[in-house]
């Protein structure tokens, strides 16, 4: 990879990566991508391109700040030749690109352990300050839990990293120090219950990680012509339907992370009916009035598969007789209530947002409810009245430390 920033008249940070036996991937600071064969001829061509760029722009390549990375299948002679041609002698064994690991090995915890260390270092400086619980709450939510967010937008972090960060934050909240461990009066997942439901509203890092990855799925759906979408589609879902993408042997860790976000995304999406050609009647969520967004009628021997088969080709409205003949009355009534939009394609929307657009916040709450909503310690009895009580308490004009103890 070639990467760096244009600063002080220099083109900084060259990284050359030989991945597959033939093709190397070269990334410039402006996110442009070059594919080249890893041999002397192409190294000379790259050297010429850099020389011409420097002559035209007045910038210089900072070779002292550059490093080169080779995969394990690169021959020693090829390494030496490429290094000599590019005049880059520093070999990087484990480097990062834009703050993220360039390669994620088998032991993924090592690649992300710096996040735990960063949180510990930050929290360690706070322990010397005398802060109330209200002050601690602000620091935890605005700083400590924000440190791993950048990495969580791209990768699904290992469970060991979640635990390391959460344990560090929990110990700080309850006042642990090197000499004395204090009682943790409540399990941390209960501290992550939303404030309107009786908790402190801290983030559950795993649920938030999945919600951030679900946003990547939304971007691939909304911008299928982007370079990233084209590359991923060609390799992992050539039929163009990411919602039906499956794990593949040898897939990258980034794609595995996106698939984890896809499972989270599926917990709250719904098809908006256009022409009905892309919606599977029996498998896809497309009934807004249904509790699980799907039809309850079993398919049985019925041959119809897609929603467009339920629409009359004559007038473009629902074929009422066909719908009532195929589905139970409750499903038929719900289907006939759906408005049809002639001349539009079927679109994916978020069911839990009025606008139908994706938001990390609502997706996080859906994922959190799925993970913890059925636990014995999480009681939601009282419904909206229960939430109004907590909303009133948190809005009282009192110091945060008083409201927390209250």
N, C-alpha and C positions, 0 to 999 in steps of 0.2 A: 504494500500500500504506500502511496505517496500522500502525505498529509502535512498540514502546517498552517500557519497564519501569515498573511502579508503584513509585516510590521518592521518599522525602521528600515525600509528599503530592501528587505531581504525576503526571499522565499524560504521559509523555515520548515524543518522537519520532514525530510524525505524518508519514507519507509517502503521498501520493496519486499513483497511477499510472494513466494513461490508456493502455491497451494497444490493443485492437481499436477500430475506429472508433466503436462504440456502448458497449461494456461496459468498465467499469473494475473492478479487483479491489482490495478494501480488506481488509487484514489487521490485526487488533488484537493487542495484546501477549499475550492468552490464546489465540492461534492461531485465533480465530473469523474467519469470512470473510464479507464483504458484497460483493454485486455491485450496481453502480449505474451509471446513465447519466451520462456526463460532461457535465453542463450546469448552468446556474445553479439550476434548481429543485432538483435533487438535492444540489447543494452546500449550498443553504440547509437542506435536510432533514438533511444530515449535521451542519451547524452546530448545528441544533436538538437533535439526538440528543446531541452532545457537551456542550452547555449543560445539558441535563437530567441527564446522567450526573454532571457536575461538581457540580450543585446537590444531587443525592441522595447522592453519595459524599463530598463535601468535598474532592475532589481538583481540581486545575487542570491545564489543558493548557499545557504549556511550549512556547509558540509560538516562542520564540527557539531552541529545540533542534530544531524541526520543519523538515522540508524536503519539497519536492514535486517529483515527477518526471513529465514529460510525454513521450509518444512523439513521433516525428517528424511524425505526421499530425495533430497538434493545432494548431488555428488560434491565432494570437496573441491574438485577442480573447477566445477561450475561456480561454486560460491566465490572462490578466489578470483576468478575471471570477472564476474559481475561486480564484485567489490572494487577491483582495480579499475574497471571501466568507468564506474560511476564515482570513483574516489570517495566511497563511503566505507569506512573501516570498522565502524561500531556495529556489532551484531546484537540485536535486541532479542532476548530470550522470552520475555514476558512483558509486553508493552500494552498500552491502552490507546484506543482511538476515540477522540472526543470524550475522554473520561471513562470510557467503557472498555472492558477487556476485548482485545482483538481476536483472541481465541479462547474458547471455553473448553477445558479438558474434562477428563472423567471425574475428577474431584472438583466439582463446581464450587464448593464452599471456599476453596482457596482463592478463586477468582474474585469473590465478592466479600471476603473477610475484611477488606479495608473499610467497608461501610460500617461494620461493627466497631472497628477501632476508631473511626472518625466520630461516631456517636459517643463512645466512651470518653474520648478526649474532650469533647465538647461538654458533656455532662460532668466530667471531673472538675472542670473549672467552675461550674455552677455550685458544686457542693460547698465551696468556701463562702458562698454568699448566704446571708440569712434571708430567706424568702418564705412568704406564706404559701399555702397551697394554691391560692389564686395566681400568684406569680409563677409557681412551678407549672401550673396548667398551661399558661400562656407560652412559656419557654418550650415545653414538650410539644405542644401542638404546632407552633409556628416554626420551630427550628429542628428539634431532635427527630420528629417524625417526618420532617421534610427532607432530611439528608439523603435517604435512599430512593427518593421519588424518581430522580432522573434515571437511575438504573432500572427501576421497576417499570418504566415506560417501554423498555425494550426487552427485558429478560424476566422470566419467572424465577425469582430468587429461591435458593434451596431452603428447606425448612430450618436448617441450622442457623441461617442468617436471620430469619424471622425471630427465632428464639433468642439469639444473641442480642439483637437490638431491643426486643421487648423486655428481656430480663434487665438490661441496663436501665431502661426507662422506668421500669417498675421499681427497681431498687432505689432509684433517685426519688421517685414519688413518695415511697414509704419511709425514706430517710435512712436507708442502709449506708454504712460506711465501712472502712477497712477493718475497724476494730469491733464493730457491733452490728449484728443483723437484727432488724426490727421485725415485728409481726406485720405480715401482709394481710390486712383485714378482709380483703375481698379478692376473688380470682380476677386476673387481668381481663378476661373476656367480659366480665360483668362491668368493668370500668369502661369498656368499649360500647356499652349499650347507649343509644342516643339519649341526649339530655331530656327530650320530650317523653321518654319512656322510663326515666328514673336512673339513668347512668351518667357517666361523665363525658361521654362523646369522644373518647380517644379513638384513634383509628386502629382497626385490626389490620395489620400490615399485609397479611395474606389476601384478605378480601379486597383491599385497596389495590394490591398488585394485579389481581385478576381484572379488576374494573379498568385499570389503566391499559392492560393488554387488550381488553375488549374494545377500547377506543381505536386500537390499531386495526381491528377487524372492521369497524365502522368506516375508517378511512379507506380501506381497500374496497369496500362496497360502494362508497360515494365517489371515489376517484379511480375507476378501473383502468384509466389510460395513463396513470402515473408510471414512472420508470420502475419504482419498487413493486407496484401491482403487476406489471407486465412480467418482471423477472420471476416473482413468486408464482404467478399463474402458470407460466410456462413449465415450471418444475414440479409444482405440488398440486395444482388443481386445473389441469388443462381444459376441463369442460367449462371453466369460467364461473362456476358456482362455489364460492368459498364456504357457504353454509353447509355444503356436503363434503368438505375436505376431510380427509382421513390421514392418520399418521402414516409415514412412509419410512422404510428402513434407510438409514443413512442421512436422515434429514438434519438440518442444522439446529442448533440450540435455539436460535432466534425463531425459527418456524415452530419448533416444539412449544415455545412460549406463546406464540400467536394462537396455536391450537388450544392451549389452556385458556386463553382469553376468549376463544370462540365458544367454549362450553359455558363460560360466564355470560357471554353475549346472548346465547340462546335462551337464557332464563327470563328474558324480558322483551323479546322482539316479536313483532307481529307483521304479517303481510297485509298491505292495503290493496284491495282488489282494484285492478285496472281492467285489462282485457282478460285476466284470469289464466293466461297461458302458462305462467311459471309456478302456480300454486298447486301443490298436491292436496287434494281434498281431505285425505285420510291421515296424513302425516304432518302437514305444516300447520302452524298457528295462524288462523285467519278469521276467527269468530270473536269479535270484541266482547260480546255479552256472555261468553262462556268462561267459567272460572279458570280453566287451563287453556283457553283460546283455541281449542280444537273441537271438532264434532264428537259427540258421544255415541252416535250410531255406529255399530260395527259394520265393517265393509262387506263381509260375507262374499257372495258370488257376484257382487256388482262390478260392472266393467268400467264405469266412468272413473277417471283418475284426476283430471285437472279441472279447475273451477270454470274454465271457459266452456266446458261441456254442459254446464248448468245454465248457460246464458243463451237465450233464443237468438239465432242468427237473423231473424226477420226484423225484430224491433230493437235488439240490443239490451233487453231487460231480462230479468230472471224468468226462466221457464217454470212458472208456478206449479203446474201439474207434475212436472218431472221432479222438482224439489220435494214436493209433498209425498210423492210416491217412493222416493229413495230414502228419506230421512225420518227419524222420529219427529213427532210434532214439535217438541221443544227445539230441536235443531233446525227444523224447517222454518219456524217462526223467526229464529235468530238470523238465519241466512237471508230471508226475505227483507229483513230490516236494514241490511247493508246496502248503502248507496253505491251505484255503479258509476264509474267515470269513463265515458266513451272516449276512445282514442288515446288512452294513457296506458303505459306499461305498469305492471305490478311493481310495487315498491316496498322496501323493508322499512319499518318504523319502530320506534320504541314505544311500547304500550303504556309504560308508566310515566311518560311525559306528555303533557297536553299538546305540545307542538309536534310530537313524534320524532324529535331530534334526539341524538344521543347526548347524555351527560354522565360524566364520571360519578357525580354525586348520587344520582338515583340508581345507577348500576351498582355502586358500592353497597347501598342499603339493601338492594335486592339480594346481592350475594351474601351479605352479612346475615340477613334474615334466613336465607337458605341454610347457612352454616350453624347458626346458633338459635334460631327461632323456636326450635322444638325442645331445647334443653330445659330441665326442670326448674332451674333458677331464673328463667326468664318468663315472667307472668305478665301478660298483656290484658288481663281482665279490666273492664271498665271502659275500653274503647276510647272514643274521642274525649269523653269527660275526664278520663284518666290523664290524657295528654294535656288537656287544658289546665289541669291542676299544676303539672310540672312546668308548663309554659308560664303560668302566673308566678310561680316561685322563682324561676330563673330571671324573670324580668323585674323583680323587686329591686329598688334602689338601695342596695346594701353592698358592702364589700364582698368580694368574691369568696374570701375565706369564710365568711359567715354563711353564705348561701351553700357552700360545699358541705360544711358541718351540719347545716340545717337539714 
